[in-house]
Structures are given as C-alpha cells and as structure tokens.
Amino acid sequence: MKPSPPLMKATLTGALGGLLFGFDTVVIAGAIDALVGLYHLSPQNKGLTVAIGLVGTVIGALGAGVVGQKLGGRETLRITAVLYLASAIGCGFAWNWPAFMVFRFVGGLGIGASSVLGPVYIAELSPAKWRGRLVATFQFMVVFGIMAAYFSNYAIRLMNLGAVQWRWQVGIATAPALVFLILLFGIPRSPRWLAARNRFEEAMDVLTLMGDPDPRAELADIRSALAEEHTTAHEPVLKWKYRHPLFLAISIGAFNQLAGINAILYYLNNIFAAAGFSQISSYQQASYIGAVLFVFTIVGMALIDKAGRKSLLLIGAAGCAACLAGVAWIFHTESHQRDLLWILITYIAFFSISQGAVIWVYIGEVFPTHVRSKGQGIGSASHWTMNAIIALEFPVVANSMSTAAPFVFFAMMTVVQFFVVLLVYPETKGHTLEDLQRRLLRPERSAPAADVLRQ
C-alpha cells in the first residue's frame, strides 16, 4: 500500500518550505564575493553577512513553536511563505549593505520557522509506517534547494551579467516562494492539532483522507494521549520531565552543524579557491557537490525506515570524521589538492544518508503532541545557533590560522558525535508518536527508554 495522493500532496507542499530553506541558505555562496568587493567587507563582516540570516533563523525557530501551537502548522507556514517572498524581493533590490542584511534576516525568520513547522506538520499527518520517509521528504527538498541554488549560481555566472549578477542570484527565489504560498491554501490542518481543540470529526476526516489504515483507532490513540496531557496542555517544554527528548533534540541539532556541513556549503567556492581552483571551476565543483547531496539524500530516505535512525547516524559519523580529517590533511600539507573534490563528495554522501536524512525526522518524533512544535523549535534553535556561530567564525579562523584548522575541529566533533549516538540515542523507527511519547517520558516505569526502544 502506497501513501494516498492527498497525503503526498500535503507532504510535498509542507516540504516545499524545505526547498526554499535550502536555496536561501546557500545561495549566498555565489553572491558573497561580489558583496565583499562592492561593500569592501572585512573577513568579520563577510562572516556576518552570511550569519545574519542565521540569526533570524534562530529567532524564527524559537518563535515558530509557540505560534504554530496556537494557529496551527498550516497557517503558520503561510506566514513563512510571505517572509520568504519578502526576503527574495528585498535582497534582489537591496540598495546598500544594511538593506541587504535586513532582508536576509527576514529570510532567516522564514527558514527557522519552516525548519520547525514543516517536519512537524508532515509527521502529524503521516501514518507510522510511512512517517520516516515522508518527513525525510522535507530534508530531500532542502538538499534539492541546495542543489538548485548551486546550479542557479553557476548558470547565472555563465550569463556574464556583470554588476547585477548577485542580484539575480539572490532574487530568483521569488518564484518558488510564490508557488509555496499558493499551494498552502490547498492542504488540510493537522489531525492532532484539530483533536487537541476537540474538533474530532474534522480530525477523523483528515486521518481518513491521509490514508491511515485504521483512522478510528488512530484517533482514539490521539485522544487518549491528549487526555493524559490535559492537565499540562499549556506547559513549557523546558521542564525536567522532558530532559531526555530535549537532550536528543539539542544534541542532534548541534552535532549536525559541528560536522561542518553548512560551513562547507556556505564557503564552498572559497574552499575550492583556497585549494587553487579558478572561479568558474569553483562554481562547477559546487554544482557537483550539490548533485551528490541530492542523490544521496534520496538514498538516506530509502534507508531511514529500514536501517533505522540510529544506525544511519553511526555510519555517517564514522565516514564524515574520516573525510574531514582528509580535507584537513590536504590543506595542512598543501598537497593532493586534486583529491579535494572526491573527498568532499564522499563526505557529502556520508552526511546525506545520515544526519541529512535523519535530523528533522528524529526531532519531530521524540516530543509529545502538546509540546512537539516547541520541542522542534528548541532542536532547530540549537541547530541554527551553532550554524550562525560557525558561519560567522569560519572565515576568521581560516584567515587567521589556516584553512585546515576548522576541518580538524569538525573531525574531532564528529568523533564525539559517534560515541554520544552509540551510548545515548534510542532507535525510534516503527513506533507511533504516541508510543514514543509514553516510552521516552516514562522510563522509570519499565526499562530505560533507550533499552526499551532497542527491543
């Protein structure tokens, strides 16, 4: 049995926010050198130009949970679409550096909010059997957006548009942002959000429409979980009883960035230039990296409900650590630069089937319904805060120390990630959200949660 067409439509629409997330996040890689030259930016201001969007992302991620809980994921995603649209238009027509920074910050708000609400919306619509792969569609669209941004930057670079090249590179996102906004008016609300507001008939209709194999039993399970949560329906997520889900969400968000992925994606052209590649060649290599990211994310999506989340994270951490050490060695010895592309391609492959495919699925699974959006916000904020810090400091560290130094750090952090996942993370595949809620929040009633979920 395959996912129903309405479920696929809602999933792809929710995941389209991921495409804009990916596109807006890395499109700056093609425009940054033009901005540095135009506005005479120092290495610190260069990092700030990249990081300012991430500051907005942290704020958007933290605020999205509260707004999403109140208005519902679908309505709040409409707000994010407007933010994406305003950012694309504003950045394309920015009249000075401060204006560009303001509109990039606005885009960051949309990225942060959609990184929270897109996966949560999809998770709450999806039957347990399909949830891993469907939520991973969001990450699939993120990497599709990244690939599209690199190819778009390369294609626009070949058009020789001169001084307005960077405006086209950042402004072209207007088109998908408008499509996203329109499509959001043709999808249903989350059945769990509806049930939480006693709109049970509507929730049943949505579960049936989404192709749940037993919508009555699923609704009964949702109502039972909501009844258990009734006395704490408006409680904050930062409470001791949520310590296990909070640790999982915060740590996976941080490790995602400590593996160096977005620093590499943001500064990919500069990394290849530091290894001796020409500007056009750097754009070509970036396009190859984007394509590999896209292909292996599909592989990760195919494996996530079979191999499991934890197994993929362990495989990915081991592979990424080895590749990052290889990149550091190339820059430290200033030799074998031609191998850089292949090592980075291998790194991207390992990252894509592990962290890339798992992170948003995992964060969306470990929290109970009434704090899921808030919990997703905490995990996303951890991800984006670490992202902002690394994006801000990468050019400074590479300029003041060596290009190898950041990669040594990333390799070390990925080794730490391997052991934390091995010793602490539970496997979540095959469990309903309500089952995970009971197991993760009540470890004292049976075996420890990590042991129970491995069974």
C-alpha positions in Angstrom: 0.0 0.0 0.0 1.4 3.4 -1.0 0.8 6.8 0.6 -2.5 8.3 -0.6 -2.4 11.2 -3.2 -3.8 13.7 -0.6 -1.1 12.7 1.8 1.6 13.1 -0.9 0.2 16.5 -1.9 0.2 17.7 1.7 3.7 16.3 2.3 5.2 17.9 -0.8 3.6 21.2 0.0 4.9 21.2 3.5 8.3 20.1 2.3 8.4 22.9 -0.3 9.4 25.2 2.6 12.4 23.0 2.8 13.3 23.8 -0.8 13.3 27.5 0.0 15.2 26.7 3.2 17.9 25.0 1.2 18.0 27.6 -1.6 18.1 30.7 0.6 20.6 29.1 3.0 23.4 28.5 0.4 22.6 30.9 -2.4 24.8 33.4 -0.6 27.8 31.2 -1.6 27.6 32.6 -5.1 26.9 36.2 -4.1 29.3 36.7 -1.2 32.4 37.6 -3.1 30.5 40.2 -5.1 29.2 41.7 -1.9 32.7 41.7 -0.3 34.0 43.6 -3.3 31.1 46.0 -3.6 30.9 46.9 0.1 34.6 46.4 1.0 33.8 43.9 3.7 36.4 42.6 6.2 36.6 38.9 7.0 34.5 39.6 10.1 31.8 41.4 8.1 31.9 38.7 5.4 31.1 36.2 8.1 28.4 38.5 9.4 26.8 38.8 6.0 26.4 35.0 5.9 25.5 34.7 9.6 22.8 37.4 9.8 20.3 35.2 8.1 21.1 32.5 10.6 20.4 35.0 13.5 16.9 35.4 12.0 16.7 31.6 11.7 17.3 31.1 15.4 14.6 33.6 16.3 12.2 32.1 13.8 12.8 28.6 15.1 12.3 29.6 18.7 9.1 31.6 17.9 7.6 29.2 15.5 6.7 26.6 18.0 4.5 28.9 20.1 2.8 30.4 17.0 2.4 27.0 15.4 0.8 25.6 18.5 -1.7 28.5 18.6 -2.5 29.0 14.9 -1.7 25.5 13.6 1.2 24.5 11.3 -0.6 25.2 8.1 -1.4 28.8 8.9 2.0 29.5 10.3 3.6 28.0 7.2 1.7 30.6 5.2 3.4 33.3 7.2 6.8 31.7 6.5 6.0 31.8 2.7 5.4 35.6 3.0 8.7 36.0 4.7 10.5 34.0 2.0 8.8 36.2 -0.7 9.7 39.5 1.0 13.3 38.4 1.5 13.9 37.3 -2.1 12.5 40.5 -3.5 14.2 42.7 -0.9 17.6 41.1 -1.3 17.4 41.3 -5.1 16.6 45.0 -4.9 18.8 45.9 -1.9 20.2 49.4 -2.2 23.0 49.1 0.3 24.6 46.6 2.7 22.4 47.3 5.7 19.3 46.8 3.5 20.6 43.5 2.2 21.3 42.5 5.8 17.7 43.4 6.9 16.1 41.3 4.1 18.5 38.4 4.7 17.5 38.5 8.3 13.8 38.4 7.3 14.5 35.3 5.1 16.2 33.7 8.1 13.0 34.1 10.1 11.2 32.1 7.4 13.9 29.5 7.3 13.8 29.0 11.1 10.0 28.8 11.2 9.8 26.3 8.3 12.5 24.1 9.7 10.3 23.7 12.8 6.8 23.6 11.3 7.4 21.7 8.0 8.6 18.4 9.6 6.1 18.7 12.5 3.2 19.2 10.0 4.3 16.2 7.9 4.9 14.0 11.0 1.5 14.7 12.4 -0.2 13.8 9.1 1.7 10.6 8.4 0.9 7.0 9.4 3.7 5.4 11.5 4.6 3.1 8.6 5.4 6.0 6.3 6.4 8.7 8.7 10.2 8.4 8.4 10.3 8.6 4.7 7.6 11.3 4.4 9.2 13.6 7.0 12.6 12.9 5.3 10.9 14.5 2.2 11.5 17.8 3.9 15.2 17.2 4.0 15.0 15.9 0.4 13.6 19.3 -0.6 16.2 21.1 1.5 19.0 19.4 -0.5 17.1 19.8 -3.8 17.0 23.6 -2.9 20.8 23.5 -2.2 21.5 21.8 -5.5 19.2 24.2 -7.3 21.0 27.1 -5.7 24.4 25.9 -6.8 23.3 25.2 -10.4 21.4 28.5 -10.5 24.5 30.4 -9.3 26.6 28.6 -11.9 24.1 29.3 -14.7 23.8 33.0 -13.8 27.6 33.2 -13.6 27.8 31.9 -17.2 25.4 34.7 -18.4 28.0 37.4 -17.7 25.6 39.8 -16.1 28.3 41.9 -14.6 27.4 44.1 -11.6 23.8 42.8 -11.3 24.8 39.1 -11.3 24.5 38.8 -7.5 21.0 40.4 -7.5 19.7 37.7 -9.9 21.3 35.0 -7.8 19.5 36.0 -4.6 16.4 37.4 -6.2 15.4 34.4 -8.3 14.0 32.7 -5.2 10.9 34.9 -5.6 9.3 32.3 -8.0 9.3 29.2 -5.7 8.3 31.4 -2.7 5.2 32.5 -4.6 4.4 28.9 -5.6 4.8 27.8 -1.9 2.3 30.4 -0.7 -0.3 29.5 -3.3 -0.1 25.7 -2.6 -0.5 26.2 1.2 -4.1 27.2 0.5 -4.9 23.6 -0.7 -3.9 21.4 2.2 -5.6 20.3 5.4 -4.9 21.1 9.0 -3.0 18.6 11.2 -5.4 16.0 12.7 -3.6 16.1 16.0 -3.9 19.9 16.1 -7.7 19.5 15.4 -8.1 16.8 18.0 -6.4 19.0 20.6 -9.1 21.5 20.0 -11.9 19.0 20.3 -12.6 19.1 16.5 -12.7 15.3 16.4 -14.9 14.9 13.3 -12.6 17.1 11.2 -9.6 15.1 12.6 -11.2 11.8 11.6 -11.8 13.2 8.1 -8.2 14.2 7.7 -6.9 10.8 9.0 -9.2 9.1 6.5 -8.1 11.4 3.7 -4.4 10.8 4.6 -5.0 7.0 4.1 -4.4 5.9 7.7 -5.0 2.1 7.8 -7.2 2.4 10.9 -8.3 6.1 11.4 -10.7 5.3 14.3 -8.0 3.5 16.3 -5.5 6.2 15.5 -7.9 9.0 16.6 -8.7 7.0 19.8 -4.9 6.8 20.5 -4.6 10.5 19.8 -7.5 11.3 22.2 -6.0 9.1 24.9 -2.7 10.8 24.6 -4.4 14.2 24.7 -6.4 13.2 27.8 -3.1 12.2 29.6 -1.7 15.6 28.6 -4.8 17.6 29.6 -3.5 19.0 32.8 -0.3 20.1 31.2 -1.6 21.3 27.9 0.0 24.8 28.1 3.1 23.9 30.0 6.6 25.0 28.7 8.8 22.4 27.1 11.8 23.4 29.3 10.9 21.0 32.2 12.9 18.2 33.9 10.5 15.5 32.7 11.3 16.4 29.1 15.1 16.1 29.7 15.6 13.1 27.5 13.8 14.5 24.4 15.4 17.9 25.0 18.9 16.4 25.1 18.2 14.4 22.0 16.9 17.4 20.1 19.5 19.8 21.2 22.4 17.5 20.7 21.4 16.3 17.2 20.8 19.9 16.2 24.3 20.9 17.4 26.1 17.9 16.0 24.6 18.5 12.6 26.5 21.8 12.4 29.6 20.6 14.3 30.1 18.2 11.4 30.8 21.3 9.4 28.2 20.8 6.7 26.8 24.3 6.4 30.2 26.0 6.8 31.3 23.9 3.8 28.2 24.7 1.8 28.3 28.4 2.5 32.0 28.8 1.7 32.4 26.1 -0.8 33.6 28.4 -3.6 36.2 29.9 -1.2 37.3 26.4 -0.1 38.0 25.4 -3.7 39.6 28.7 -4.4 42.0 28.2 -1.4 42.9 24.8 -3.0 43.9 26.6 -6.2 40.7 26.2 -8.4 39.6 29.1 -10.6 36.4 30.9 -10.0 34.5 29.2 -12.8 35.9 25.9 -11.8 34.8 26.5 -8.2 31.3 27.1 -9.4 31.4 23.8 -11.3 32.7 21.8 -8.3 30.0 23.4 -6.1 27.4 22.1 -8.6 28.8 18.6 -8.4 28.6 18.7 -4.6 25.0 19.9 -4.8 24.1 17.0 -7.1 25.8 14.4 -4.8 24.0 15.9 -1.8 20.7 15.5 -3.6 21.3 11.9 -4.8 22.5 10.5 -1.5 19.7 12.2 0.4 17.3 10.0 -1.7 19.4 7.0 -0.6 19.0 8.1 3.0 15.3 8.4 2.6 15.1 4.9 1.2 17.1 3.5 4.2 15.6 5.5 7.1 12.6 3.2 7.8 14.7 0.1 7.1 18.1 0.6 8.6 16.8 2.9 11.4 17.7 6.4 12.5 20.5 5.4 14.9 22.3 3.0 12.6 22.5 5.7 9.9 23.8 8.3 12.3 26.6 6.0 13.4 27.6 5.1 9.8 27.5 8.7 8.8 29.5 10.0 11.8 32.3 7.5 11.1 32.5 8.3 7.4 32.3 12.1 7.9 35.1 12.1 10.5 37.4 10.2 8.2 36.7 12.6 5.3 37.0 15.8 7.3 40.4 14.5 8.5 41.4 14.0 4.9 40.4 17.6 4.0 42.4 18.9 6.9 45.4 16.9 5.8 45.2 18.3 2.2 45.2 21.9 3.4 47.9 21.3 6.1 50.3 19.6 3.7 49.3 21.8 0.7 49.4 18.7 -1.5 47.0 16.4 -3.4 44.5 19.3 -3.9 43.0 17.4 -6.9 41.7 14.9 -4.4 39.7 17.6 -2.5 36.6 17.3 -4.7 36.4 13.5 -4.3 36.9 13.6 -0.5 34.2 16.3 -0.2 31.9 14.2 -2.4 32.4 11.2 -0.1 31.8 13.4 2.9 28.6 14.7 1.4 27.5 11.2 0.7 28.0 10.0 4.3 26.4 13.1 5.7 23.4 12.9 3.4 22.4 9.3 4.3 22.8 10.0 8.0 22.5 13.5 9.6 20.9 14.9 6.4 18.1 12.3 6.3 17.6 11.8 10.0 17.8 15.2 11.9 14.3 16.6 11.2 12.6 13.2 11.4 14.2 12.5 14.7 13.5 15.8 16.4 9.9 15.6 15.2 9.5 12.1 16.8 10.8 12.5 20.3 8.4 15.1 21.8 4.7 14.6 22.8 2.0 16.3 20.8 1.3 19.2 23.1 4.9 20.4 23.1 6.1 19.0 19.7 6.2 22.3 17.9 8.0 23.9 20.9 10.4 21.0 21.1 11.1 21.1 17.4 11.8 24.8 17.9 14.4 24.1 20.6 16.1 21.5 18.4 16.1 23.8 15.4 17.3 26.7 17.5 20.3 24.6 18.7 21.0 23.7 15.0 20.8 27.3 13.8 22.6 28.8 16.8 25.6 26.5 16.2 25.2 27.2 12.4 25.4 31.0 13.0 28.5 30.8 15.2 30.3 28.6 12.8 29.3 30.6 9.7 30.5 33.8 11.5 33.8 32.5 12.6 34.8 30.1 9.7 36.4 32.9 7.5 38.0 34.5 10.5 39.6 31.2 11.7 40.6 30.2 8.2 42.2 33.6 7.6 44.0 34.0 10.9 45.1 30.4 11.4 44.9 28.1 8.4 42.2 26.6 6.2 43.0 23.2 7.8 42.1 24.3 11.3 38.3 24.3 11.0 38.4 20.9 9.4 40.4 19.4 12.3 37.8 20.8 14.7 34.9 19.4 12.7 36.6 15.9 12.5 37.0 15.9 16.3 33.4 16.9 16.9 32.1 14.2 14.6 34.1 11.6 16.5 32.4 12.8 19.7 29.0 12.6 18.0 29.6 8.9 17.1 30.1 8.0 20.8 27.2 10.1 22.0 24.8 8.5 19.5 26.2 5.0 20.3 25.7 5.3 24.0 22.7 7.6 24.4 20.4 7.7 21.4 17.4 5.4 21.2 16.1 3.9 18.0 12.7 5.3 17.0 11.8 3.6 13.8 8.5 1.7 13.6 6.9 3.4 16.7 3.8 5.6 16.7 4.3 9.1 18.0 2.1 8.3 21.0 4.1 5.2 21.8 7.3 7.2 21.6 5.8 9.7 24.0 5.0 7.1 26.6 8.3 5.4 26.4 10.5 8.5 26.4 8.7 10.3 29.2 8.2 7.3 31.5 11.5 5.4 31.6 11.2 4.8 35.3 8.1 2.6 34.9 9.9 0.0 32.9 13.3 -0.4 31.4 15.3 2.7 30.5 13.9 4.3 27.4 17.0 3.7 25.3 16.9 0.0 26.1 13.1 -0.3 25.6 13.3 1.2 22.1 16.1 -1.0 21.0 13.9 -4.1 21.6 
